[in-house]
Amino acid sequence: MASTISQLQFGRLRGLRAKLLRRYEHQPLVSCLAGLYGCQWRRYERNCTQPGDCCCSKLEGISFALLVAAFCLTLVFLYFWGQAKNDYNDFDWFNFGNLGFWFPWSVVLLVIAAGFFTYITVLMLLAVCLLSEGQKLYLHWSHKIGILVSLMFSIVATAVLSDLWSKEWKTLLLSFQVTAPYLHLGGVLLMTALAWPIALHFFRMNSRVRRGLIMGVYVSILSALYLVPLGLYSPCIKKEGTLGPAPALIGHRGAPMLAPENTLMSFQKAVETGSGGLETDVTISSDGVPFLMHDHTLQRTTNVHKVFPNRTENPAAMFTWAELETLNAGAWFLSHDPFGTVGSLGADERREAGTQPVCSLRAFLQLAAQKDKLVIFDLYRPPRGHPYRDTWIQRTLEVIQNESSIHSAQVLWLPSDLRALVHEMDPELQQTSGSRLPLEELQRNHIIKLNLHYSSMSTELVREYAAVNITTNLYVISQPWLYSLAWCSGVHSVTTNAPQLLSTMRTPLFLMTPDEYNLMWILTDLLSLLLIFIIFVFHWWRERGLAFCSGSKITLDNGTYSKFKTEMSDIWSVSSANSQAERTLNLATVTEH
C-alpha cells in the first residue's frame, strides 16, 4: 500500500516536471502579437527561433535597435517637455513675438510628443512579448517608417529647443533632484521585467560572443541602476523636523491665470489667493506717469491696433497717459486664454476682466498699501528722445514717496541703476539684487534680498546668503514639483503665476526621510535581484531539461517546435502510471471494506 502511494506521488511529480518543461504555445496571443507587430496575421507565417539561432535577422536586428533608440529618445523628450510645463507661457509668447499671432504651441508639442512615445512604446511591448514567446521578430515596413519619423521628430525637436531655449535643460536637471528616487524604482522594475526574454534567448544561443554581449550589456545597466542611489542627492530627502516654512508667494504680474496680467483685477486676485507680495513691470509715459507694462510695445496686452492702428509698433513709453487710459488691457485675456483658465471664471468675472484698463503705478501701490503687501518691480528706462530718459529713477521715487501711501519698507527695490543715490534718497527701501554678486559687494550696496531665476536654485547658495541675512526669491515658479524643490531647498519666497494653486500645498511633494528612502531603495534592489535570479535559474533548468529529454535533437514542424518524442513518451508513461496507481488504490480500498 505504501509503495503504491509512493509510486503515485512520484508519478505526479514527474507529470508536474513534464508540464514545466513543456513549451506552451499561446496561439491566439502570438497570432495577435505577430499581426500587430509585423502584419503577419496568418498562422503559418509565425516563426519560432531555433535553439542556437538569433531572435531575428540582421535587418530586423537593426530595426529593433532603432526601435530601442526611438523609445529612449522619445521618452527623454517627453519627460523633458513635460517638466518644462512651468514655462509653457513664456514659450508661447516667444512664438507670438516672432509669428505675430497667438497659438498654444507648447500644448501641441506636448500632444505630438506623447503620441509618438505611445506609438513607440506599444511597438516595444509587442517586440518584448514576442521575444518572451520565443518568436522571431519581423517588423512591418510601415512601422519601420513610423520609427524613423519618431526618431527624426525627437532629434530635431530636441536640437531646436536646445538652441532656442537651452536653459530648460537646467530645469530637467532640477527635476531629477525630486523625481530621481522614483525614476530609479521604475528603471529597476523595467530591467527586472526584461529578465524573462533575455534569459530565454541567452540559454538558447550557441554563440558565446552573442551571449557575452547580451549579458554584458544587461548586467552593466542593471548594476548601474542598483548603485545609482549611492550618488543621488535630493533636498526633499530630509530628516524629520528639518523642513523649514513654506516659501512666501509673490504674484507674478498679479494672478495672471485668473485675470489679465498687470491689471488691478489681477493683483486683487493674487491677494485673495494668499500672495504675500506683488510683482510687476513699470514703464513711464511720455508725460511722466509711471504705469504697468511688461512688453516694449502695447500689441500683446491691449487693443492698440484698434485705437491707434498706425502706432502699434511704437514703444509703450512714447504714449501719453491720456492715450493709455483709452486702451483696453483685458479683452486679449479672454480671446487668447493664455493659461487655458478662462473657462473657470464666472460671467461677472469675465465682464470685469474684459474691461480692465492700463494700471498706473500709483493705483498699484495704493492697493499694496491697503492690503499690507510687499511689492517688487522691474523699472524700464525710457527710449532715447523720451522727456524722462535721464530722470526715470527720480520720477518713480516721487510716486512712491509722495503720491502713494505705501511705506518704503514694503518696496523691494530691484533696479540696479543709481543704487547708491536711491539708498541715500530713501534708505528704508529693501535693496534687492537681480544677479548673484560676491558677498562683499552685496553688503556694500546694502542688499538684503536676491531675486534670481529658479534655474539658479541651490541649497548651498541659499544657506550661504542666509548666513549673512540675505534672503532669496526665485522666479517664476508655478508648478507644484518646482515649488516643492524650492521649499525643501530653504528658499524664502517665490514669484509665481499660480498663487491659487501653490497656496493650497501643505507639504512638499516627494518629501521622505533618509530611512524611508533607504528602505525603498534596498528592498527594491533585493527583490529585483531575487526575481532575476529565479528567472535565470528557471530558464537554465528548463532548457537543460528539454535538451536532455530530446536527446539534443530538435526538429521543426511548420516553423514551430514539434513535440519531443521522448517527452511525449514520458508524459504518456506518467499518465499511464498514474491511472494504474489510482486503480490499484481503489481496489485496495474496496478489499479492506
HELIX and SHEET records of a PDB file:
HELIX    1   1 ALA A    2  LEU A   21  1                                  20    
HELIX    2   2 GLN A   27  GLY A   38  1                                  12    
HELIX    3   3 ARG A   43  GLU A   45  5                                   3    
HELIX    4   4 LYS A   58  GLN A   83  1                                  26    
HELIX    5   5 ALA A   84  ASP A   87  5                                   4    
HELIX    6   6 TYR A   88  LEU A   99  1                                  12    
HELIX    7   7 TRP A  105  SER A  132  1                                  28    
HELIX    8   8 TRP A  141  LEU A  164  1                                  24    
HELIX    9   9 GLU A  168  ALA A  193  1                                  26    
HELIX   10  10 ALA A  195  PHE A  202  1                                   8    
HELIX   11  11 ARG A  208  LEU A  227  1                                  20    
HELIX   12  12 VAL A  228  GLY A  231  5                                   4    
HELIX   13  13 LEU A  264  GLU A  272  1                                   9    
HELIX   14  14 VAL A  304  VAL A  307  1                                   4    
HELIX   15  15 ALA A  316  MET A  318  5                                   3    
HELIX   16  16 TRP A  321  LEU A  324  1                                   4    
HELIX   17  17 ALA A  331  HIS A  336  1                                   6    
HELIX   18  18 VAL A  342  SER A  344  5                                   3    
HELIX   19  19 ALA A  347  ALA A  353  1                                   7    
HELIX   20  20 LEU A  361  LYS A  371  1                                  11    
HELIX   21  21 TRP A  392  ASN A  402  1                                  11    
HELIX   22  22 SER A  408  GLN A  410  5                                   3    
HELIX   23  23 ARG A  419  MET A  425  1                                   7    
HELIX   24  24 LEU A  439  ARG A  444  1                                   6    
HELIX   25  25 TYR A  454  SER A  456  5                                   3    
HELIX   26  26 THR A  459  ALA A  466  1                                   8    
HELIX   27  27 PRO A  480  CYS A  488  1                                   9    
HELIX   28  28 PRO A  499  LEU A  502  1                                   4    
HELIX   29  29 PRO A  514  CYS A  549  1                                  36    
HELIX   30  30 LYS A  565  GLU A  592  1                                  28    
SHEET    1   A 9 PRO A 290  LEU A 292  0                                        
SHEET    2   A 9 GLY A 277  ILE A 284 -1                                        
SHEET    3   A 9 ALA A 248  HIS A 252  1                                        
SHEET    4   A 9 SER A 493  THR A 496  1                                        
SHEET    5   A 9 THR A 471  TYR A 475  1                                        
SHEET    6   A 9 LYS A 449  HIS A 453  1                                        
SHEET    7   A 9 GLN A 430  SER A 433  1                                        
SHEET    8   A 9 VAL A 411  TRP A 413  1                                        
SHEET    9   A 9 LEU A 374  LEU A 379  1                                        
SHEET    1   B 2 LEU A 556  ASP A 557  0                                        
SHEET    2   B 2 THR A 560  TYR A 561 -1                                        
END                                                                             
